[in-house]
Amino acid sequence: MDMLSRTADALAVTPLLNCLLREATDPAEDPETHRVPTEPVPGTTSSPSPAATPRHTVHRLRATGRLLRVRPGHRPSGPELWTGRAWRALDHARLVDLAVQEMCATTGRANPALAAEMAASRAAVRAVLAARARRAPPEDLWLRSEQALVMGHPYHPAPKARTSEGSPTAWLRYAPEAYARFPLVLLGVREDAVVEDGDTRALDALGGAPPGYRLLPAHPWQLDLSDGASRLRSAFAEGRLVRLGTTRAPARPTSSVRTVYIPGDGGHAREDVFLKFSLDVRITNDVRRMRRHELLHVRRTDPLVTAAFAAMGGPAAWLSDRGYRTVDGLFETCAVLVRDGLDRRLVPGATAVLTAALCEGFPGNPLDRLTDPRAWWSAYLRCVVPPVLEAFARFGVAVECHLQNTLVAVDALGTPVQSVFRDAEGAKTVPGTPHEAAWRRLVYCLVVNNLSEVAGALTHRFPGSAAALWALARDEFERSGRLPALPDLAGLLDAPTLPGKANLLSRWIRAEGTAPRYLPVPNPLANGTVGSTRART
């Protein structure tokens, strides 16, 4: 196996291994030493000193009873399977086989499509690594962070699968991780076929349309995927759609793949903007087509979220999904959603970075400059936690503040000074969503997904710091407890566990889109976790 393949294998192993450890195992005795080495859940409880950290931890798969040994830490690695006589190293393909056997035994059903996606995800990582070696990363720090996620979701079995069929060459030209940039296709939509809602004026600034037509940008990948569709061919044949060329400025795909960024022209003619497209490709848990009901949800939800952030008075910002435009009869295929750009949302002198990239790493990562994580972490908490909790307490708005929907703006020293949130499709509003369901999703996104991963990245760099970091986090939550109408907070701080998303099980039983499974994970904010260390922080 060459170096590129070894790197791809390691990057693909970690998220699948995380899924198995979270969803399918219990601590077990090492058959060689007859001991159960213990290690805190990464980023949650007190971290041992480097000398005390076990070299390996052993886990028993619940359904098959097989023993799995790993090198522990924020990113577990080096999986090995006990053969009855010795430990045998597992590459990604063998780990997929092990996961398939465990899920079949757990659920009593097979899912060959997901097994294929796991293999495709690893192939995609290798293709991305090869492409990155041939291309220069963006000079802009924020764009570099948006295009940094080579490993991707750290708790997903197939985070980089784009499709289970075909060669990566079909999508690498559109892949953010491959530093892609490409022009959008410009279509003209006959005025009697235009369907739109909200503020879509930014679309008209991308070019010109002939009389009787409105401008509609299209993602070239989506057009390729839809090229054989009879309704699309008919629209062109009937003149409801015409091709008008491409945008002058290239678009940059962001971490979600189907959302692209178009910079402004430096003047007043065109501001920077994000455009979110339908994309008939499965990425993590869903085919990324913008469905009609999702767009209607966005148009109901976004004004409420925008108003909430405006009422809070900053510095936290919301990128509004202003409106959409599409084609009658091709509503979901051709839909494009207009989202605020960054230029007018950032505080002066600040630079945005994608929070998920802080955890995975990228050149220029502000975490690379730290000598003590506590001051940086305190600033991050102040930026992220209060506006999320206040939006829920005062306005009944639960933003989907997971790592990929959260940007943190940093000053010249790399210190967080502002949070920026996005994606009204994932936002929930009460009473539109039951209070309990909205709060559970908020807790998962904020604590389990966002804060735990950032704290884990800091703890990896500064072993032994986790207890102090979570004591500071609990302090921040307690200050927010003074908010009226937030009775859920006391329960959050006292709960021994929190809901963790079970992506492997949800995908295996095909429940990801309708009723994803959650399971309890240790609560890093609980009194019993940090209470013994508070006096030292």
Salt bridges, closest charged atoms under 4 A:
ASP2 OD2 - ARG126 NH2 2.87
ASP9 OD1 - ARG122 NE 3.05
ASP26 OD2 - ARG62 NE 3.17
GLU29 OE1 - HIS34 ND1 3.32
GLU32 OE1 - ARG69 NH1 3.59
GLU80 OE1 - HIS56 NE2 3.87
GLU80 OE1 - ARG69 NH2 2.75
ASP91 OD2 - ARG94 NH1 3.69
GLU117 OE2 - ARG282 NE 3.84
GLU117 OE2 - ARG507 NH2 2.98
GLU146 OE2 - ARG422 NH1 2.72
GLU177 OE2 - LYS160 NZ 2.61
GLU177 OE2 - ARG162 NH2 2.26
ASP192 OD1 - ARG190 NE 2.89
GLU196 OE2 - ARG214 NH1 3.21
GLU196 OE1 - ARG325 NE 2.81
ASP197 OD2 - ARG299 NE 3.22
ASP199 OD2 - ARG201 NH2 2.89
ASP204 OD2 - ARG214 NH2 3.87
ASP204 OD1 - ARG325 NH1 3.01
GLU238 OE1 - ARG240 NE 2.99
GLU271 OE2 - ARG322 NH2 3.09
GLU271 OE1 - ARG344 NE 3.58
ASP280 OD1 - ARG289 NE 2.72
ASP286 OD2 - ARG291 NH1 3.44
GLU294 OE2 - ARG291 NH1 3.67
ASP321 OD1 - ARG339 NE 2.59
GLU332 OE1 - ARG289 NH1 3.58
ASP340 OD1 - ARG322 NE 2.60
ASP340 OD2 - ARG345 NH2 2.81
ASP368 OD1 - ARG461 NH1 2.90
ASP372 OD2 - ARG374 NH2 2.91
GLU390 OE2 - ARG394 NH1 2.49
GLU400 OE1 - HIS402 NE2 3.86
GLU400 OE2 - ARG441 NH2 2.42
ASP423 OD1 - LYS276 NZ 3.33
ASP423 OD1 - ARG339 NH2 3.89
GLU425 OE1 - ARG258 NH2 3.50
GLU425 OE1 - LYS276 NZ 2.91
GLU453 OE1 - HIS74 NE2 3.79
GLU453 OE1 - ARG75 NH2 2.92
ASP475 OD1 - ARG534 NH2 2.73
GLU476 OE1 - ARG479 NH2 2.95
GLU478 OE2 - ARG474 NE 3.14
GLU478 OE1 - ARG534 NH2 3.81
ASP488 OD1 - HIS435 NE2 3.01
GLU512 OE2 - ARG282 NH1 3.34
GLU512 OE2 - ARG507 NE 3.57
